[in-house]
Amino acid sequence: MVHEEELLDAAARVLAGDHSASMVQIAAGIGTSRATLSRRYATREALLKAVAVRAIHVVDECLTPVDLPETADGAAFDAALEELVVALLPAAHLYGFTSRDATVLADPEFRAGVDRQDQRALAFLALGQRLGRLRTDLPPYWIWYSLWGLLDAAAEGVRDGHLAPRQIGHLVLTSFLSGTRTSAVPPPPAPAP
């Protein structure tokens, strides 16, 4: 029997490619029957909500690098930022659609999870600003939204076949940092593929 996380990740892959996929299409895309899928999730909405809860859990794990102490230095911030971007790449590829789906957005549990994650990320980005690693003329929310925009663009570029998965880490990180770094901070080396 397929573990719940594997099933939800597989459903997310199908939905990432086609946000409007039906239960029949999702079941076919994950290699099971609609009846089997329906035994676990009676409706498409129930499946979407389960995928959204899984997305919150996955992104929570990706945010682990942002939990730096207030005493962290610039080098620790830089390392955590790179680790965060690299960790979020696969999550955005699988779960980026949840941030635009009306069913998911109406779910209070999902909204609460996103709000909690935003607060963690904003505290981290504000620390980067205090350390002089990020521009202070940009609101932390803008910096956070910019990162998600780049992650979403990278996921779409891979899905459409225009970008190779191994190159998007470098593309996202350099694009993100070129717009958010202070001019005194040198660019980081390209992340390992």
ROTI-280328 format. One record per residue: x, y, z of N, C-alpha, C in turn; residue number from 1. Coordinates in steps of 0.02 Angstrom, whole numbers, plus 32768, in hexadecimal, padded with zeros to 4 digits. Each point is the difference from the previous one (the first is absolute). Example, Ala and Ser with C-alpha at 12.3 -4.5 7.8 and 13.67 -1.06 7.14 Angstrom:
LUMKOL  n.px  n.py  n.pz  ca.px  ca.py  ca.pz  c.px  c.py  c.pz  seq
LUMKOL  8294  7EE4  8186   7FD3   803B   8000  802D  803C  8000    1
LUMKOL  7FEE  8035  7FDC   802A   803B   8003  7FD9  8037  8025    2
This chain:
LUMKOL  n.px  n.py  n.pz  ca.px  ca.py  ca.pz  c.px  c.py  c.pz  seq
LUMKOL  802A  7FC5  8000   7FD6   803B   8000  802C  803E  8000    1
LUMKOL  7FED  8032  7FDA   8025   803F   7FFA  7FF7  8029  8040    2
LUMKOL  8037  801B  8019   7FFC   802C   803B  7FDC  8040  7FED    3
LUMKOL  7FDF  801C  8032   7FD8   803D   7FF5  802A  8038  7FE0    4
LUMKOL  803D  800B  801A   802A   8036   7FE6  8011  7FF5  7FB7    5
LUMKOL  800F  7FC2  7FED   8010   7FF0   7FBB  7FC4  800C  7FD3    6
LUMKOL  7FC5  7FEC  8016   7FC4   800A   7FD9  7FF3  804A  7FF6    7
LUMKOL  8006  8028  8035   7FF4   8047   7FFB  8034  8023  7FD4    8
LUMKOL  803F  7FEA  8006   8034   801D   7FD5  7FF2  7FEF  7FB6    9
LUMKOL  7FEA  7FC3  7FF3   7FF0   7FEC   7FBC  7FC4  8028  7FE6   10
LUMKOL  7FCD  8009  8029   7FC7   8028   7FEC  8015  8048  7FF3   11
LUMKOL  802D  801A  802A   8019   8044   7FF6  8024  8007  7FBE   12
LUMKOL  8027  7FCC  7FEC   8023   8003   7FC0  7FCE  8005  7FC6   13
LUMKOL  7FCA  7FDA  8004   7FCC   8003   7FCC  7FE1  8045  8000   14
LUMKOL  7FED  8019  803B   7FDE   8040   8004  802F  803A  7FEE   15
LUMKOL  8040  7FF9  800D   802F   8034   7FEC  8002  8009  7FB5   16
LUMKOL  7FF7  7FC9  7FDC   7FFF   8003   7FB7  7FBD  8014  7FE4   17
LUMKOL  7FCA  7FF1  8025   7FBC   8011   7FE9  7FD5  800E  803E   18
LUMKOL  7FF9  8040  8010   7FDC   8014   803D  7FB7  7FE9  7FFF   19
LUMKOL  7FE4  7FF4  7FC6   7FBA   7FEE   7FFB  7FF5  7FB5  7FF7   20
LUMKOL  8034  7FD8  800A   7FFB   7FB7   7FF6  7FC7  7FE4  802A   21
LUMKOL  7FDA  7FD4  7FE2   7FC8   7FDF   8023  801C  7FC7  802B   22
LUMKOL  7FD5  7FE3  8029   8014   7FC7   8029  8016  7FC6  7FD3   23
LUMKOL  7FDE  7FF7  7FC8   8013   7FCA   7FD2  8046  800E  7FE4   24
LUMKOL  800E  803D  7FEC   8042   8012   7FE5  8036  7FFB  8036   25
LUMKOL  7FF0  8016  803D   8031   7FFC   8036  800F  7FB6  800F   26
LUMKOL  7FCC  7FD7  8005   800A   7FB9   800D  802C  7FE0  7FC9   27
LUMKOL  7FF0  800F  7FC2   8028   7FE4   7FC8  8048  8019  8004   28
LUMKOL  8008  803F  8011   8043   801D   8004  802B  7FE2  8037   29
LUMKOL  7FE0  7FE7  8034   8027   7FE2   8037  8001  7FB4  7FFC   30
LUMKOL  7FDF  7FE5  7FCC   8003   7FB7   7FF5  7FD0  7FD8  802C   31
LUMKOL  7FC6  801C  800D   7FCE   7FDB   8027  7FBC  800C  7FE0   32
LUMKOL  7FCD  7FE1  801C   7FBD   800A   7FE5  7FDC  8037  8025   33
LUMKOL  7FCD  801B  7FE1   7FD8   8034   8020  7FE0  7FE4  803F   34
LUMKOL  7FE9  7FC2  7FFE   7FE0   7FE1   803A  8030  7FFB  803B   35
LUMKOL  803E  7FED  7FF2   8032   7FFC   8035  800D  8045  801D   36
LUMKOL  8008  8031  7FD5   800C   8045   8017  7FC4  8019  8028   37
LUMKOL  7FC4  7FF1  7FE9   7FC3   8017   8021  7FF6  7FE0  8044   38
LUMKOL  801C  7FC5  800A   7FFB   7FE1   8043  8025  8029  8033   39
LUMKOL  8036  8020  7FEB   8027   802A   802E  7FE5  8047  8003   40
LUMKOL  7FEB  801A  7FC6   7FE8   8045   7FFB  7FBE  7FFF  7FD9   41
LUMKOL  7FCA  800B  8023   7FBD   7FF9   7FE2  7FF5  8032  7FC7   42
LUMKOL  8020  803B  8004   7FF5   8033   7FCD  8043  801E  7FEB   43
LUMKOL  7FFF  8023  7FC9   803B   8023   7FE9  8014  8036  8032   44
LUMKOL  7FCE  8021  801D   800E   8034   8033  8024  7FE2  803C   45
LUMKOL  7FEA  7FC5  8016   8021   7FDF   8039  8049  7FF0  7FEF   46
LUMKOL  800B  7FE9  7FC2   8045   7FF1   7FEB  8029  8040  7FFE   47
LUMKOL  7FE4  8035  7FE4   8025   8040   7FFD  8012  8019  8045   48
LUMKOL  7FD2  7FFA  802F   800E   8016   8044  8037  7FD6  8020   49
LUMKOL  8000  7FBF  7FF3   8035   7FD4   8019  8043  8013  7FE1   50
LUMKOL  8001  800F  7FC0   803D   8015   7FDE  8018  8042  801F   51
LUMKOL  7FD2  802D  800F   8013   8040   801E  801E  7FF7  8045   52
LUMKOL  7FE4  7FD3  8028   801C   7FF2   8042  8046  7FE4  7FF8   53
LUMKOL  8009  7FD4  7FD0   8042   7FE3   7FF2  8030  8038  7FEA   54
LUMKOL  7FE8  802F  7FD8   802A   8038   7FEA  8019  8028  803C   55
LUMKOL  7FD4  800D  802F   8014   8025   803C  8037  7FDA  8025   56
LUMKOL  7FF7  7FBF  8007   8032   7FD8   8023  8044  8001  7FDB   57
LUMKOL  7FFE  7FF9  7FBF   803E   7FFF   7FD8  8023  8044  8005   58
LUMKOL  7FDB  8036  7FF8   801F   8043   8002  8019  800F  8047   59
LUMKOL  7FDD  7FE8  8033   8019   8007   8045  8046  7FE3  8006   60
LUMKOL  800A  7FC5  7FE4   8042   7FE0   8001  8033  8029  7FD9   61
LUMKOL  7FEB  801C  7FC8   802D   8029   7FD7  8016  803F  8024   62
LUMKOL  7FD5  8018  802D   800F   803F   8024  8030  7FF7  803B   63
LUMKOL  8014  7FC3  800E   802D   7FF3   8039  803D  802E  8000   64
LUMKOL  8020  800F  7FC7   803B   802B   8001  7FF2  8047  8019   65
LUMKOL  7FC2  8018  7FFD   7FF2   8045   8013  7FFF  800B  804B   66
LUMKOL  7FFF  7FCA  8026   7FFC   8006   8049  8044  800D  801F   67
LUMKOL  801E  8038  7FEC   8041   8014   801A  7FF7  8028  8040   68
LUMKOL  8031  7FFD  802C   7FFD   802A   803C  800D  8049  7FEC   69
LUMKOL  7FE8  802E  8029   800A   8047   7FF3  804A  8012  7FFF   70
LUMKOL  802A  7FD6  801C   8049   800D   8003  8025  7FE6  7FC3   71
LUMKOL  7FDB  7FE5  7FCF   8020   7FE6   7FC3  8025  8037  7FDC   72
LUMKOL  8036  7FEC  7FDE   8026   8031   7FD9  7FED  7FFC  7FB7   73
LUMKOL  801E  802B  7FD7   7FF1   8003   7FB9  800E  7FC0  7FDC   74
LUMKOL  8037  7FDE  8011   8010   7FC1   7FDF  7FCC  7FCA  800E   75
LUMKOL  7FE8  7FFE  803E   7FCC   7FCF   8012  7FC0  8010  7FDC   76
LUMKOL  7FF0  8041  7FFA   7FC4   8013   7FDB  8006  7FEC  7FB6   77
LUMKOL  8039  800F  7FE1   8009   7FEF   7FBA  7FF9  7FB5  7FF3   78
LUMKOL  801E  7FD8  802C   7FFC   7FB7   7FF9  7FB7  7FE9  8008   79
LUMKOL  7FDD  801C  8030   7FBA   7FED   800C  7FD4  8015  7FC5   80
LUMKOL  800E  803A  7FE4   7FD8   8018   7FC7  8009  7FD1  7FC4   81
LUMKOL  803E  7FEE  7FF1   800C   7FD2   7FC9  7FDF  7FBD  800D   82
LUMKOL  8006  7FE7  803D   7FE1   7FC0   8012  7FB4  8004  7FF8   83
LUMKOL  7FE3  8038  8014   7FB8   800A   7FF9  7FEA  7FFE  7FB7   84
LUMKOL  8023  8025  7FD5   7FED   8002   7FBA  8005  7FBB  7FE0   85
LUMKOL  8035  7FDC  800D   8009   7FBE   7FE4  7FCB  7FD0  801A   86
LUMKOL  7FEE  8005  8041   7FCD   7FD5   801D  7FBB  800E  7FE3   87
LUMKOL  7FF2  8040  7FF3   7FBD   8012   7FE7  7FF4  7FEE  7FB7   88
LUMKOL  8035  7FF6  7FD9   7FF7   7FF2   7FB8  7FD1  7FC5  7FF3   89
LUMKOL  800D  7FC5  801D   7FD2   7FC8   7FF2  7FBA  800B  801E   90
LUMKOL  7FFD  8023  8038   7FBF   800D   801F  7FD6  802D  7FD3   91
LUMKOL  801F  8032  7FE3   7FDB   802D   7FD2  7FEA  7FDA  7FC2   92
LUMKOL  802A  7FD3  7FE8   7FEE   7FD9   7FC5  7FC2  7FD5  800E   93
LUMKOL  7FFE  7FE0  803B   7FC8   7FD5   8011  7FC3  8025  8019   94
LUMKOL  800B  8033  8028   7FC8   801C   8026  7FF1  8049  7FF0   95
LUMKOL  8023  801D  7FD1   7FF4   8047   7FF0  7FB8  800F  7FEC   96
LUMKOL  7FDF  7FCF  7FE0   7FBB   800C   7FEA  7FD0  800D  803A   97
LUMKOL  8012  7FE7  803C   7FD1   8008   8039  7FF5  8049  8011   98
LUMKOL  8031  802B  7FF2   7FF9   8046   8012  7FD1  8026  7FD1   99
LUMKOL  7FE8  7FDE  7FCC   7FD3   8020   7FD1  7FBC  7FDD  7FFA  100
LUMKOL  7FF8  7FC8  8022   7FC3   7FD9   7FFA  7FCB  801A  8031  101
LUMKOL  7FC5  8011  7FE6   7FCB   801D   802A  7FE9  7FD2  8037  102
LUMKOL  7FFC  7FBF  7FF2   7FEC   7FCF   8034  8032  8000  8038  103
LUMKOL  803F  7FFF  7FEF   8035   7FFE   8032  8002  8041  8028  104
LUMKOL  7FFB  8038  7FDC   8004   8041   8022  7FC7  800C  8030  105
LUMKOL  7FC8  7FDE  7FF5   7FC6   8008   802C  8007  7FD6  8040  106
LUMKOL  8032  7FD5  8002   8009   7FD4   803A  8024  8025  8038  107
LUMKOL  7FDF  8008  803A   801F   8026   8038  8041  7FE0  8019  108
LUMKOL  8004  7FBD  7FFE   803D   7FDE   8017  803B  8013  7FD2  109
LUMKOL  7FF4  8001  7FBF   8034   8012   7FD1  8014  8049  800A  110
LUMKOL  7FD0  802D  8005   800F   8047   8009  8028  800B  8040  111
LUMKOL  7FEE  7FDE  8036   8024   8007   803F  8048  7FE8  7FF9  112
LUMKOL  8009  7FC9  7FDB   8044   7FE6   7FF4  802A  8030  7FD8  113
LUMKOL  7FE2  801D  7FCC   8024   8030   7FD6  8013  803E  8029  114
LUMKOL  7FD1  8018  8028   800E   803B   8029  8039  7FF3  8031  115
LUMKOL  8000  7FC4  801F   8036   7FEE   802E  8043  7FFD  7FDC  116
LUMKOL  8000  7FE3  7FC4   803D   7FFB   7FD9  8019  8046  7FEB  117
LUMKOL  7FD1  802A  7FEC   8013   8044   7FEE  8023  8024  803A  118
LUMKOL  7FE6  7FF8  803C   801E   8022   803A  8047  7FE7  800D  119
LUMKOL  800B  7FBF  7FF9   8044   7FE5   8008  802F  801D  7FCC  120
LUMKOL  7FE9  8000  7FC1   802A   801A   7FC9  800D  804A  8008  121
LUMKOL  7FCD  8026  8013   8009   8048   8008  8031  8011  8037  122
LUMKOL  7FFE  7FDB  8037   8030   800B   8036  8047  7FF2  7FE7  123
LUMKOL  8008  7FCB  7FD8   8041   7FEF   7FE3  8018  8037  7FD1  124
LUMKOL  7FD4  8018  7FD4   8014   8034   7FD0  800F  8042  8024  125
LUMKOL  7FDB  800F  8034   800F   803D   8027  8044  7FFA  8021  126
LUMKOL  8012  7FC3  8017   8043   7FF6   801B  8034  800D  7FCA  127
LUMKOL  7FF4  7FE8  7FC4   802F   800D   7FC8  8007  804A  7FF2  128
LUMKOL  7FCA  8025  8007   8004   8049   7FF7  8029  8020  8039  129
LUMKOL  7FF4  7FEB  803D   8027   801C   8039  804A  7FF0  7FFA  130
LUMKOL  8010  7FC7  7FE3   8046   7FEC   7FF7  8020  8021  7FC3  131
LUMKOL  7FD8  8026  7FDA   801B   8020   7FC5  8008  7FD2  7FC5  132
LUMKOL  7FDF  7FC6  8001   8006   7FD0   7FCA  7FC9  8009  7FCB  133
LUMKOL  7FC9  8020  8013   7FC9   800C   7FD2  7FEF  804A  8000  134
LUMKOL  7FE6  8018  7FC9   7FEE   8046   7FFA  7FCB  8013  8033  135
LUMKOL  8009  803B  801E   7FD0   8018   8031  7FCA  802C  7FE1  136
LUMKOL  8008  8011  7FC1   7FCD   8029   7FDF  7FC7  7FD5  7FE3  137
LUMKOL  8004  7FBE  8008   7FCC   7FD3   7FE9  7FDD  7FE2  803E  138
LUMKOL  7FBE  8000  8002   7FDE   7FE0   8038  800D  7FB5  8001  139
LUMKOL  8008  7FE2  803B   800B   7FB8   8003  7FCB  7FD8  7FDA  140
LUMKOL  7FC1  8016  8003   7FCC   7FDB   7FDB  8010  8000  7FB5  141
LUMKOL  8018  8037  7FE5   8011   8003   7FB9  8038  7FCF  7FF0  142
LUMKOL  8031  7FFE  802B   8038   7FD2   7FF6  7FE7  7FB8  8000  143
LUMKOL  7FD4  7FF0  8030   7FE5   7FBC   8006  7FD5  7FEF  7FC3  144
LUMKOL  7FD5  802D  7FEB   7FD6   7FF4   7FC5  802B  7FFA  7FC1  145
LUMKOL  8035  8028  7FFC   802C   7FFC   7FC6  8020  7FBB  7FFA  146
LUMKOL  8015  7FE5  8039   801E   7FBE   7FFF  7FCD  7FCC  7FE7  147
LUMKOL  7FC3  8003  8019   7FCD   7FD0   7FEA  7FF0  8009  7FB6  148
LUMKOL  8001  803E  7FE8   7FF5   800C   7FB9  8035  7FDF  7FD5  149
LUMKOL  803E  8006  8015   8037   7FE0   7FDC  7FFB  7FB3  8004  150
LUMKOL  7FEF  7FE6  803A   7FF8   7FB8   8008  7FC8  7FE6  7FD3  151
LUMKOL  7FCA  8025  7FFD   7FC8   7FEC   7FD5  8015  8002  7FB6  152
LUMKOL  8024  8034  7FED   8018   8006   7FBB  802F  7FC6  7FEF  153
LUMKOL  802B  7FEE  802F   802E   7FC8   7FF4  7FDA  7FBF  7FF7  154
LUMKOL  7FCF  7FF4  802B   7FD8   7FC3   7FFB  7FDC  7FFD  7FBD  155
LUMKOL  7FE4  8038  7FEA   7FDE   8002   7FC0  8031  7FF5  7FC6  156
LUMKOL  803B  801D  8004   8033   7FF7   7FCD  8015  7FB7  7FF9  157
LUMKOL  8004  7FDD  8039   8011   7FB9   7FFE  7FC6  7FD8  7FE3  158
LUMKOL  7FC3  800E  8018   7FC5   7FDC   7FE6  7FF7  8009  7FB5  159
LUMKOL  800F  803C  7FE8   7FF9   800E   7FB8  803B  7FE7  7FD7  160
LUMKOL  8034  7FE7  8021   8039   7FE6   7FDD  8033  8034  7FE9  161
LUMKOL  7FFA  803E  8018   802E   8035   7FEC  803E  8005  802D  162
LUMKOL  7FFA  7FE4  803C   8038   8003   802F  800F  7FBB  801B  163
LUMKOL  803F  7FF2  800B   8014   7FC0   801D  7FFC  8005  804C  164
LUMKOL  7FE7  7FCC  8021   7FFA   8003   8049  8042  8011  8023  165
LUMKOL  8038  7FE9  7FE5   8040   800D   8022  8017  8049  7FFA  166
LUMKOL  7FE4  8027  7FD1   8016   8044   7FF9  7FD5  8033  8026  167
LUMKOL  7FC5  7FEC  8017   7FD3   8031   801D  8018  8019  8044  168
LUMKOL  8025  7FD8  8026   801A   8018   8040  802B  803E  7FF6  169
LUMKOL  802D  7FFC  7FD1   802C   8039   7FF1  7FD8  803B  7FE5  170
LUMKOL  7FD2  7FF2  7FD3   7FD9   8036   7FE2  7FD6  8025  8034  171
LUMKOL  7FDD  7FDA  802A   7FD6   8020   8033  802B  8026  8032  172
LUMKOL  8035  7FE1  8018   8029   8020   8033  8021  8040  7FE5  173
LUMKOL  801D  7FFD  7FC5   8021   803C   7FE7  7FCE  8037  7FEE  174
LUMKOL  7FC7  7FED  7FE4   7FCD   8032   7FF0  7FE5  8020  8040  175
LUMKOL  7FF3  7FD7  8031   7FE5   8018   803F  8032  802F  8022  176
LUMKOL  803E  7FEA  8005   8032   8028   8024  8012  803F  7FDB  177
LUMKOL  7FFE  7FFF  7FBD   8012   803D   7FDC  7FCE  8038  800C  178
LUMKOL  7FC3  7FEE  8013   7FCE   8033   800E  7FF8  8011  8049  179
LUMKOL  8019  7FD6  802D   7FF4   800B   8047  803E  800E  8029  180
LUMKOL  803A  7FF0  7FE6   803F   800A   8026  8014  8049  8001  181
LUMKOL  8022  8012  8035   801F   8042   8001  803C  7FFD  7FD2  182
LUMKOL  8015  8038  7FE5   8037   8000   7FD0  8043  7FEC  8020  183
LUMKOL  8004  8003  8042   803F   7FF0   8022  800B  7FB5  8008  184
LUMKOL  7FCD  7FD7  7FF3   8005   7FB8   8009  8011  7FDF  7FBF  185
LUMKOL  8038  7FDB  7FFD   8012   7FDF   7FC1  7FCF  7FC7  7FF1  186
LUMKOL  7FF7  7FF0  7FC0   7FD2   7FC9   7FEE  801C  7FBE  8019  187
LUMKOL  7FD3  7FD1  8011   8018   7FBF   8017  8014  7FD4  7FC5  188
LUMKOL  8026  7FCC  800E   8010   7FD0   7FCA  7FC0  7FDB  7FED  189
LUMKOL  8000  7FE3  7FC5   7FC6   7FDA   7FE9  7FF6  7FC4  802D  190
LUMKOL  7FC0  7FF0  8012   7FF4   7FC6   802A  800F  7FC0  7FD9  191
LUMKOL  8012  7FCC  8025   800F   7FC0   7FE1  7FC1  7FE2  7FE2  192
LUMKOL  8005  7FE1  7FC5   7FC4   7FE3   7FE1  7FE6  7FC5  8027  193
